[in-house]
Amino acid sequence: MSLLARMAAQGRWLLIGGLAAGILLPDLAAWMAPAIVPFLAVMLCIAALREGPRAALPGRADAPRALAVALVLQCALPLSVGAALWAAGLLSAPLATGAVLALAAAPITGTPGLAVMSGADAGAALRQLTLGTALLPLTAAPVFALLPVFPDPWAVAAGALRLLAIVALAAGIAVALRARFPALRRPEARPSLDGIMALAMAIVVIGLMSAVGPAATEAPGRLLLAFAVAAGLYLVQTLGAWHAARAAIPRPEALAVTIAAGNRNLALFLAAVPAETAAPLMVFVGCYQIPMYLTPLLLPKLTSRSSARGRGA
């Protein structure tokens, strides 16, 4: 077995190593932060190489369901939660803002990689990522109108368009590589591609954790509260999506939808909020990465237990 194939086999532990490094080595995390975007592009390119660029777009039969999933997750759900928080007078709190933005975000760019590590349909995960990102400027607009912290919602639209450009560039590179090196299209290449994906994800999360390490010593109470909210939000999104999807579509695709629902690209919105709002959100953003990057370990336990309860009922 090659080194990259071994990395793929141990991908979930690589992610945990990245999380630990980002928390325990804050200077390294700060140094790694500028590498986040390039490695996101690498992850997307590897996903397109693995599945084929056409897998990024839903077919006619799949498009209505994928569109409905994206609209429910990125518009209907955050608007409902935001309205409830507004009625309770909590919507202006940083954690409430972070929770609504997490619900409104598109799936993270690592969604296909998490799908591979979790035994889900990586093609379905890639399609949900692409469609969710394409719809983001439209689905986010009513959510921004609800939140009091967005003076410039166009900044998020620009961020979504930049992410779409990265998706297009990664797919274009994948097309060129698959044409130039036919061996990349063979099943034998997948373990090595999965190993590269796991390594890229482990590197990205180091930079994303840059605010968590300092918060552990400077404001541990705030850190614990942020983690509790982030973990609770992840569990609600993940279990809710699994219960909704498992009876309607095959298990591998249902797992892909579940991963897309529970792992949201909250960091994309940071460019649009004022600096005084972005700073408190950074701790929540870091805490939100922890359950997301533990998905390959958590998802089998969560889905098996909920399925067993469903059978018992």
Backbone hydrogen bonds, N-H to C=O, Kabsch-Sander energy under -0.5 kcal/mol:
donor,donor_aa,acceptor,acceptor_aa,energy
6,R,2,S,-2.0
7,M,3,L,-2.1
8,A,4,L,-2.2
9,A,5,A,-2.2
10,Q,6,R,-1.6
11,G,8,A,-1.5
13,W,10,Q,-0.8
14,L,10,Q,-1.7
15,L,11,G,-2.0
16,I,12,R,-1.6
17,G,13,W,-2.3
18,G,14,L,-2.3
19,L,15,L,-2.4
20,A,16,I,-2.6
21,A,17,G,-2.5
22,G,18,G,-2.4
23,I,19,L,-1.8
24,L,20,A,-2.9
25,L,21,A,-2.0
29,A,25,L,-2.3
30,A,26,P,-2.5
31,W,27,D,-2.1
32,M,28,L,-2.2
33,A,29,A,-1.1
35,A,32,M,-2.0
36,I,33,A,-1.8
39,F,35,A,-2.0
40,L,36,I,-2.0
41,A,37,V,-2.0
42,V,38,P,-1.8
43,M,39,F,-2.3
44,L,40,L,-2.2
45,C,41,A,-2.4
46,I,42,V,-2.5
47,A,43,M,-2.1
48,A,44,L,-2.2
49,L,45,C,-2.5
50,R,46,I,-2.5
51,E,47,A,-2.5
52,G,48,A,-2.3
55,A,52,G,-1.8
56,A,53,P,-1.9
57,L,54,R,-1.5
63,A,59,G,-2.4
66,A,62,D,-2.5
67,L,63,A,-2.8
68,A,64,P,-2.3
69,V,65,R,-2.4
70,A,66,A,-2.2
71,L,67,L,-2.4
72,V,68,A,-2.4
73,L,69,V,-2.6
74,Q,70,A,-2.7
75,C,71,L,-1.4
76,A,71,L,-2.0
77,L,72,V,-2.7
79,L,75,C,-2.0
80,S,76,A,-2.0
81,V,77,L,-2.4
82,G,78,P,-2.8
83,A,79,L,-2.3
84,A,80,S,-1.9
85,L,81,V,-2.4
86,W,82,G,-2.4
87,A,83,A,-2.3
88,A,84,A,-1.5
89,G,86,W,-1.2
90,L,85,L,-2.8
91,L,85,L,-0.7
93,A,90,L,-1.8
97,T,93,A,-2.6
98,G,94,P,-2.6
99,A,95,L,-2.4
100,V,96,A,-2.3
101,L,97,T,-2.4
102,A,98,G,-2.4
103,L,99,A,-1.9
104,A,100,V,-1.8
105,A,101,L,-1.1
108,I,263,N,-2.0
111,T,108,I,-1.9
114,L,110,G,-2.5
115,A,111,T,-2.2
116,V,112,P,-2.2
117,M,113,G,-2.0
118,S,114,L,-1.3
119,G,115,A,-0.6
119,G,116,V,-0.9
120,A,115,A,-2.7
121,D,252,P,-2.3
122,A,120,A,-1.0
125,A,121,D,-2.0
126,L,122,A,-2.4
127,R,123,G,-2.3
128,Q,124,A,-2.2
129,L,125,A,-2.1
130,T,126,L,-2.5
131,L,127,R,-2.6
132,G,128,Q,-2.4
133,T,129,L,-2.2
134,A,130,T,-2.2
135,L,131,L,-2.1
136,L,132,G,-0.9
138,L,135,L,-1.3
139,T,135,L,-2.6
140,A,136,L,-2.5
141,A,137,P,-0.5
143,V,139,T,-0.6
144,F,140,A,-2.6
145,A,141,A,-1.8
146,L,142,P,-0.9
146,L,143,V,-0.6
147,L,143,V,-1.5
150,F,147,L,-0.7
152,D,272,A,-0.5
155,A,152,D,-1.7
156,V,153,P,-0.7
157,A,153,P,-1.5
158,A,154,W,-2.5
159,G,155,A,-1.9
160,A,156,V,-2.7
161,L,157,A,-2.2
162,R,158,A,-2.2
163,L,159,G,-2.2
164,L,160,A,-2.3
165,A,161,L,-2.1
166,I,162,R,-2.0
167,V,163,L,-2.4
168,A,164,L,-2.7
169,L,165,A,-2.6
170,A,166,I,-2.8
171,A,167,V,-2.5
172,G,168,A,-2.4
173,I,169,L,-2.4
174,A,170,A,-2.2
175,V,171,A,-2.4
176,A,172,G,-2.1
177,L,173,I,-2.6
178,R,174,A,-2.6
179,A,175,V,-1.8
180,R,176,A,-2.3
181,F,177,L,-2.9
184,L,181,F,-2.1
185,R,182,P,-1.9
186,R,183,A,-1.3
189,A,186,R,-1.7
190,R,187,P,-1.4
193,L,189,A,-2.1
194,D,190,R,-2.9
195,G,191,P,-1.8
196,I,192,S,-2.0
197,M,193,L,-2.3
198,A,194,D,-2.4
199,L,195,G,-2.1
200,A,196,I,-2.5
201,M,197,M,-2.4
202,A,198,A,-2.1
203,I,199,L,-1.9
204,V,200,A,-2.4
205,V,201,M,-2.0
206,I,202,A,-0.7
206,I,203,I,-0.6
207,G,203,I,-1.0
208,L,204,V,-1.5
209,M,205,V,-1.0
209,M,206,I,-0.7
210,S,207,G,-1.3
212,V,209,M,-1.2
213,G,209,M,-1.0
215,A,211,A,-1.4
216,A,212,V,-1.6
217,T,213,G,-0.8
217,T,214,P,-0.8
218,E,214,P,-2.3
219,A,215,A,-2.2
223,L,219,A,-2.1
224,L,220,P,-2.5
225,L,221,G,-2.1
226,A,222,R,-2.3
227,F,223,L,-2.5
228,A,224,L,-2.4
229,V,225,L,-2.2
230,A,226,A,-2.5
231,A,227,F,-3.1
232,G,228,A,-2.2
233,L,229,V,-2.5
234,Y,230,A,-2.3
235,L,231,A,-2.3
236,V,232,G,-2.4
237,Q,233,L,-2.5
238,T,234,Y,-2.8
239,L,235,L,-2.7
240,G,236,V,-2.1
241,A,237,Q,-2.2
242,W,238,T,-2.3
243,H,239,L,-2.4
244,A,240,G,-1.8
245,A,241,A,-2.4
246,R,242,W,-2.5
248,A,245,A,-1.1
249,I,245,A,-1.9
254,A,250,P,-2.8
255,L,251,R,-2.8
256,A,252,P,-1.6
257,V,253,E,-2.5
258,T,254,A,-2.3
259,I,255,L,-2.5
260,A,256,A,-2.4
261,A,257,V,-2.2
262,G,258,T,-2.1
263,N,259,I,-1.2
264,R,262,G,-0.6
265,N,106,A,-3.8
266,L,264,R,-2.2
268,L,265,N,-1.2
269,F,266,L,-1.7
270,L,267,A,-1.4
271,A,268,L,-0.7
272,A,269,F,-1.6
273,V,269,F,-0.9
277,T,274,P,-1.2
278,A,274,P,-2.6
279,A,275,A,-2.1
281,L,277,T,-1.3
282,M,278,A,-1.4
282,M,279,A,-0.7
283,V,279,A,-0.6
283,V,280,P,-0.6
284,F,280,P,-0.9
285,V,281,L,-3.0
286,G,282,M,-2.3
287,C,283,V,-2.5
288,Y,284,F,-2.5
289,Q,285,V,-1.0
289,Q,286,G,-0.7
290,I,286,G,-0.7
290,I,287,C,-0.8
292,M,288,Y,-1.1
293,Y,289,Q,-2.9
294,L,290,I,-0.8
295,T,292,M,-1.5
297,L,294,L,-1.3
298,L,294,L,-2.7
299,L,295,T,-3.1
301,K,297,L,-0.6
302,L,298,L,-2.6
303,T,299,L,-2.8
304,S,300,P,-2.0
305,R,301,K,-2.1
306,S,302,L,-2.1
307,S,303,T,-2.2
308,A,304,S,-2.2
309,R,305,R,-2.2
310,G,306,S,-2.1
311,R,307,S,-2.2
312,G,308,A,-2.2
313,A,309,R,-2.0
